[in-house]
Amino acid sequence: INVESEFAAMSVAIGASAAGARTYTATASQGLLFMVEAVYNAAGLGLPIVMTVANRAIGAPINIWNDHTDAMSQRDCGWIQLFAETNQEALDLHIQAFRLAEELSLPVMVCMDGFILTHAYERMDVPEQALVDAYLPPYEPRQVLDPREPVSIGAMVGPEAFTEVRYLAHAKQMSAIERIPQLAQEFRAVFGRDSGGLVRGYRLEDAETVVVALGSVLGTIKDTVDEMRDRGVKIGVLGITSFRPFPLAAVRAALAGAKRFVVLEKSLAVGIGGIVATNVRLALDGLALKGYTIVAGLGGRAITRASLHRVFAEAIADRLEAVHFLDLQRERVARVLEREEAVRRSGPIAEGILKDLGTVASRIG
């Protein structure tokens, strides 16, 4: 169905799902923000909508490239969030997402990195319809608007019941902690490959340092870890597939034997630092692990193996700052801050950086 805006898209999806249709849509970046009110309504109504989020940065300034800011902004809206490492996993997660959403009557976001995955050409195994049908049964909605049995949905709920309603939404999300790995196992039995689950470890045996991340950057991290392992460094990787619900027990079990963890995340909680790292630290409450947050890839900036080698070595030596911005050009930032102090009308922050780069003309300094 063609609509006039992202808000309308989610509104139509809500109507279609409430009427008993298997429902899907997709969005990214500012489009996700535009539909936020309806995104919360879809979760609150318990409608099993599946939505692709092609992860991209949020403005201002305008940026169309990849990071995880859009999905992270909606981490607490009530949708299940699954992050794909590859395009094959993205395809597989969509099949699993419909099964999960329809069993629990909860909406699911399948998050895949914008441009890095969405605009990539690679070989994929597209399953036959018969296999998909064997895994995903015909849709039987748990709730449906039927003119023969009219009911209201989304009615006003006062203080006497609102806490219980929100708790039920939380309980349904937490039930997905058990169902997500079960569905991944069933998927493996039908399709013959591993996709999905809560978390996925890589070279964690005897790892003293574990790098935690989501999405396509896991491929680059694994290559870097392989090279470090060849030199005898005891380092491993933990990829998180299910960010909501967050798999506290699985993360704790995977990291319990390490000496330190490094969370590399493509988003930033302005004013505090890491978003994923905060959840990881909650999982490790009471364990004596050193932890570091690396904010990387914002606005599509490349994350290279050379930079990862450098920053991982700093973490292993316990010389890394608690929140580290990968490849941050500190000199440029310092010069812009100096200009802002010297000139009252110094212009937007982004303009200051671009002036320092020479991208736009400057009459300051």
N, C-alpha and C positions, 0 to 999 in steps of 0.2 A: 504494500500500500504506500503510495507516494503522499507525503505530508509536507507541511510548510516549515517545520522546525523540529529540532531535537525534542523539545518539550512535547510537541504534538506526537512525535514518534512514540515516546514512552506512554503517553496518554492513550494512544490507539492500542498499543501493546497491552496495557492494563485492561482496556475494554474487551479486546479479543480473548485474552486469557480468562477473564471473568465469565465470558460467554462459553468457555469450554474448548477453545482452540489451542493447539500446540503453538506456542508463540516465540518468535525470535526477532531480535533487532541488533544493531551494531552502532557504535559511536566511538568518539575519541576526544580527548583534550577539552576545548571549550564547549564542544557539543555535549559532553557528559555533564559539565557544570550547568549548562542551560536546562537540562532535564532533571536537575537534582530534586526538586519538589516531588516530581512524579516517581523518581527512583526510590525515594523513601516510602511513598505510598504503595508501590509495588511490593516492597518488602513487608510493610505493615499489614497489607492485605493477604500476605502469604500466597502470592501468585507465582507459579513456576515458570517464569520467563527466563529464557537464556539470552544473554547479550555478550557479544564480542566487544571488548575494549581494546582498540589498537593504541597502545600506550604512547602518549605524546606529552610534551611539556605544556604548561599553563602560562599564559601571559598575564600581565604585561612584564617585560616587552614581548612583542609578538615572536613566537618561535614555533615552528611546525615539527621539529625533530623529536627524537625519542627520549623520554625518561619516564619515570613511574609516578609523577606528581598527580596525574589525573585520577588513577585508580586509588592511590593512597588517600586522596581527599575524601573518598567514599568508603574508607575501610570500616567505618562504624555505622553504615546506613542500613545494615541488616541483610545485605546480599552475601552469599558465599562468593569468595574470590579465589580462582585457580589461575596460576601463572605457568605459561608454557615456555620451555627452553628452546624448542625447535618447532618448525612448521608441522612436522609429523605429529609431535605431541599436541600442538594446537588443534589439529584435526581430531585426534583421539580424545582430547579433553572435551570437545564439543559433544561428541557422542555420549561420553560419560555424564556430561553436565545435564543433558535432557533427562537421563535416567535418575540422577540425583535430585534434580529440581522437582520432578514429578512424583518421586517417592516421598519426599519430605514436604512438598508444597511450599517451596522456597525459591526465590530467584537466584540465578547463578551468573556471575561474570566470568568469562574466560578471557584472561588478559594475555595479550601477545604484543611483543615490542613493535611499535610503529616503525616503518621503513626497514628496520633490520630484519624483521620477519615478514611483515605484510607486503613488502615490495621485493622480496627475494624469490628467485627461481631456483628450485631444487627438486630432486626426485622425491616422490612421496608414494606411499602405498595407500591408495584410496580403496577402502573395502567394498566388497560387493553388497548390494542392497539386502540380499538374503542374510548375510552375516549381521548387518546392522539390525535387521528385523528380529533376528534371533536374540540379540542383546537388549534391544530397546523395544519393549512391548507396545501395543497400541495404547494411545493416551486415554486414561480414565481419570478425569480430574477429581480431586478430593472435594472441591467446591465449585459450583457452577450456577450462574443465573439462569433460571428456567421459568419462562412465563407461566407454565402450568403450576409451578410452586413458587410464587414470588416471595423474595426476601430482600432485605437491605444489606448492603455491605459498606464498610467504612463509616459506620455511624459514630456519633459522639460518645466518647468514653470519659467519665469524670475521674476525679482523684481516687474514688473508692475502688476503682478497678484497673487504673492505668498501669500501675506497677506490675500487677499480675499479668496483664497483656504483654508488657515488654519482657517479663521474665519468660513467658511461653515462647516468644521469639528467640530469646537467648537459648532456651532449652532445645529448641529445634535445631539451631545452629550447632550446639554441642553434640547433638546426636549424629551430626554429619562426621564428627571425628572418627567414629567407628565405621560409618557407612562408606566413606571415601576410599579407604584401603580395600574394603571388601569389593567394591565395584571395580577397582583397579585389578584385583585378582580375577574377577569374573571376566573382565575385558581381556586379560592375558589368555585365559582359557579359550575364549572364542576367536580372538584375532592373532594370538601367538606373539605378542610383543608387550613389553613393559611401558606403560604410560600412566601418568597420574599418580595417585597415592598422596600421602601427606608430605613426606620429605624423601629425599634420595641422597644417600651418602656416596662419596667417591674417594677411594684410597684413605679411608678413615682408620684402617688398621694401624695401630701404634702411633697415630698422629698426635703430636704435641700441640700443633697449631691447626685450627680448623677455620676455613673461610666460609662464611654463610652468605648466600645471595639468592636472588630470584631472577628468572627470565633468561634471555639469550646470552647474557654476559657470563653465564656459567660455562659456556664452551671455551671462552678465552681464559677463564680462571682455571679450568681443568688442564688446558695446554700448559699454562704457567706452572701449575702444581706438578705435572709430569716432568717438566724440565728441572724443577727443584728437587723432586724425588730422585732423579738421575744423579744428583750431586749429594745424595744422602740426607736431604732435609726431610724431617718427619712432619709432613703437612698434608692435609686433606681438605675435602670440600663437602659442604652440606647444602644441597639445593632444596629450597622450600617451594613446594607446589601449592599447597593450601595455605594461603595467608589469612583467610577468614573462612571457617574458624581457624584460629592459630593453634598448631599442634604442640602445646606446651610439653607434654610428656615425651613425645617423639624427639623434640629438639633437645630436651634435657638428657635423654638416653644417649643420643648421638654425640653430645659434647662432654658428657660427664668424665670421660677418661683423659681429656685434653688438659693442657696447661693454660692455654689462652684461646680466644676466639677473635676473629676479625669479621665484622659485618660490612660487606660492600653493598651499598644501596644507591639506587638511581633516583633518589628523592631527598628532600630536605624539610625538616620541621624547623622553620625559621624561628630563631630564638632559643632553641635547645639542641638541635642537631639531628640525630637519627630517629627514624620511625620504626624500621624493622629492628634496629638494635634495641630499642626500648622493649619490644616484645620478647626478643631473645634473652635479654637480661632478666625479665620476669620469669622465664622458663628456668633460669639457672639460679634462682634465689637460694641462698644458703651454700652454694658451691664456691670454692675459692679459685675462680678462673679470672685471669686478667682479660679485659675486653677492650676492643678498639672499634671505632666506627670510621669507615671511609666513605665519604660522599663523592660519587663519581658519575660521569656521563650525563650531567645535567644539560638539557637542551641539545642533546645529541653529540656532545663532545666525545671523541674517540677514547676508548679504554684500551691501552696497548699492553702487550706482554712486558715490554721494557719498564713501563711505569709500575705494573703490578709486581715485577721482580723487586724493584727498589722499595716499594712501600711494604711488601710482605717481609722483606729482610729487616726493615726498621721495626716492624711489629714483633718479629721473632726475637730481636735483640731488646725488646721492651723499651725502645726509644721513641715510639710513635706517640703523637699526641692523642688524647682521648677521642677527639673528633677531628679527622684529617680530611681536607679537601684535595682530592687527587689532581695534580698538575695545576693547582691554583697559581695564577700569576700575581703574586703578592705585591710586586713592585708597581704594577699597574693600579692595583687597588689602593695602594698607599698614595700614589700620585693623585688619584681622583679625590681621595679624602682630604688631601692637602688643598686641592683647588676649592673644595666645598667650604673649607674653613676660611680661605682667602677671599672668595667671591660669594656674595649673598645669593645672587640669581645665577647659580652655576648650572642649572638645567637638570633634566632627569638623570638618574643614576646610569641608565644604559647609554645615554648620550656621552657621559663622561668617559666611560670605558671605550666607546667607539672613537672618540676624539683622541684618546691616548694611543689607540691602534692606528690612527691616521685614516680611518674609514670615512670620517666626516671632518670638515674643516673646523679648526679651533682658533678662537681669538683670545684664549685664556692662557696665560703663562707663556 
